[in-house]
Amino acid sequence: MNSLLLHTKYPSTFLLLICALTISSAQAAPKRHVFKNPEIKMVVIPRTAQQMAAFYEGREFPINAINATRDACFFTIGIHNKSQSILKLNTNNWTFTTATETLSLLSRAHWIQRWKKLNLPQRFQSTFRWTLLPNQLDFQPDEHEGGNITLARINTPFTLTARFAKEMNSNAKPLIITFKNLRCAEDPAP
């Protein structure tokens, strides 16, 4: 459908599209952190509280659930197994460290408890769970997977060390990827 027809037949849709494009281009894109070698490509993208709120609002989440996500620091993770071996993802083998402490992922169990306290309907819980990176996954050769991880919001930089075991060879050294100076994304100043 060409834009002129969209504009005349669906004026409110056209206006919303223009507003969305204007808003998204006015905001700075989040800094993408990328690691790649012959075995794997991994991308880490910090997301602002405002970005996540807009995402869940677009899926009609109740305001109390949207507000609950604002306390968390979201990162979208993308992984591509470029090797000919199976790589084993287990986020329990990932570490998040600042200069003075070790951080913990906000687990699926954490979110289940949070949603229970808010009496969030199951359909929203399922949608939220769907957006998270699986805790464990066997990456087949050339497989892609992605999703969000969450931590408690902090203002200091931290290091993510992601470890992937290699299938079929218990003596093989794990694949270790380090991302330094990650930060929770901040909403733009008003």
C-alpha positions in Angstrom: 0.0 0.0 0.0 1.6 3.3 -1.0 2.0 6.1 1.6 -0.5 8.4 -0.1 -3.3 5.7 0.1 -2.3 5.0 3.7 -2.5 8.7 4.5 -5.9 9.2 2.9 -7.6 5.9 3.9 -6.1 5.6 7.4 -5.1 9.1 8.5 -4.7 8.2 12.2 -2.4 5.2 11.4 -0.3 7.4 9.1 0.0 10.1 11.8 1.0 7.5 14.4 3.6 6.0 12.0 5.1 9.5 11.4 5.2 10.3 15.1 6.9 7.0 15.9 9.5 7.5 13.3 10.2 11.0 14.5 10.5 10.0 18.1 12.7 7.0 17.4 15.1 9.0 15.2 15.4 11.8 17.8 16.6 9.4 20.4 20.2 8.1 20.3 20.5 4.5 19.4 21.7 2.3 22.3 25.4 1.3 22.2 25.7 -2.2 20.7 28.5 -4.3 22.1 29.5 -7.0 19.6 31.9 -10.0 19.9 32.6 -12.3 17.0 35.1 -14.9 16.1 34.9 -18.0 13.9 32.8 -19.9 16.5 30.2 -17.4 17.7 28.8 -13.9 17.3 27.2 -12.3 20.4 25.6 -8.9 20.6 24.6 -7.1 23.8 22.3 -4.0 23.6 21.3 -2.0 26.7 17.7 -0.9 26.7 16.3 2.1 28.5 13.4 1.9 31.0 11.4 4.0 28.6 12.1 1.6 25.6 11.0 -1.4 27.7 7.9 0.5 29.0 6.9 1.4 25.5 7.4 -2.2 24.3 5.1 -3.6 27.1 2.6 -0.8 26.7 2.3 -1.7 23.1 1.3 -5.2 24.3 -1.3 -3.6 26.6 0.4 -4.5 29.9 -1.2 -2.9 32.9 0.6 0.2 34.2 1.6 -1.5 37.5 3.5 -4.2 35.6 5.1 -1.6 33.3 6.2 0.3 36.3 7.7 -2.9 37.8 10.0 -3.3 34.8 11.5 0.2 35.4 13.5 -1.1 38.4 15.3 -3.5 36.1 18.2 -3.1 33.8 17.4 -4.8 30.5 19.9 -6.0 27.9 18.9 -7.6 24.6 21.2 -10.5 23.8 21.7 -12.0 20.4 23.7 -15.1 19.8 24.7 -16.9 16.6 26.5 -20.3 16.8 28.9 -20.0 13.8 30.8 -23.2 14.6 30.1 -26.8 13.5 29.7 -27.9 17.2 26.9 -27.6 19.6 27.4 -24.7 22.1 25.7 -25.0 25.4 24.1 -21.8 26.9 23.6 -21.8 30.6 23.2 -18.3 32.1 24.1 -19.7 35.5 27.6 -19.9 34.1 27.6 -16.2 33.3 29.1 -13.7 35.8 28.3 -10.0 36.2 30.9 -8.1 38.2 31.6 -4.5 39.2 34.8 -3.3 40.7 33.5 -4.2 44.1 30.7 -6.9 43.8 29.2 -9.7 41.9 25.7 -9.0 40.5 22.9 -11.5 39.9 20.5 -11.9 37.1 16.9 -11.3 37.9 15.7 -14.8 37.3 12.5 -16.1 35.9 11.5 -17.1 39.4 12.1 -13.5 40.5 9.7 -12.2 37.8 7.1 -14.9 38.6 7.0 -13.8 42.2 6.8 -10.2 41.2 3.9 -10.9 38.8 2.1 -12.9 41.5 2.3 -10.0 43.9 0.8 -7.7 41.2 -1.9 -10.3 40.2 -0.7 -10.0 36.6 -2.9 -12.1 34.3 -1.2 -15.1 32.9 -1.3 -13.8 29.3 1.0 -11.0 30.2 3.3 -13.3 32.2 3.6 -15.5 29.2 4.4 -12.6 26.9 7.1 -11.3 29.4 8.6 -14.8 29.7 8.7 -15.1 25.9 10.9 -11.9 25.7 13.5 -13.4 28.0 16.7 -15.2 26.8 16.3 -18.9 27.7 18.4 -19.9 30.7 19.6 -23.0 29.1 19.8 -23.9 25.4 21.9 -26.1 23.1 22.8 -24.0 20.1 23.0 -26.2 17.0 25.5 -25.2 14.3 24.3 -22.0 12.6 21.5 -21.5 15.1 20.5 -17.9 16.2 18.7 -17.1 19.4 18.0 -13.9 21.3 16.1 -12.4 24.2 16.4 -10.1 27.2 18.3 -10.6 30.4 17.5 -8.4 33.4 19.5 -7.2 36.4 18.7 -4.8 39.3 19.3 -1.3 38.0 22.7 0.1 39.0 24.6 3.2 38.1 28.1 1.7 37.9 29.7 -0.1 35.0 30.1 -3.9 35.1 31.7 -6.7 33.2 29.7 -9.7 31.7 31.7 -12.9 31.3 29.6 -15.4 29.3 30.7 -19.0 29.3 29.6 -21.6 26.7 30.4 -25.3 27.1 31.2 -27.3 23.9 29.1 -30.4 23.3 30.6 -33.9 22.9 34.0 -32.9 24.2 34.2 -32.6 28.0 37.9 -31.8 27.8 37.4 -28.9 25.4 38.0 -25.5 26.9 34.8 -23.5 27.3 34.2 -20.6 25.0 34.5 -17.5 27.2 33.3 -14.0 26.0 33.9 -10.9 28.0 32.1 -7.6 27.7 33.6 -4.8 29.8 32.1 -1.5 30.8 28.5 -2.4 30.3 26.1 0.1 31.7 22.3 0.2 32.3 20.9 2.5 29.6 19.5 5.7 30.9 16.3 7.4 29.6 17.1 10.6 27.7 16.8 13.8 29.7 13.4 15.5 29.3 
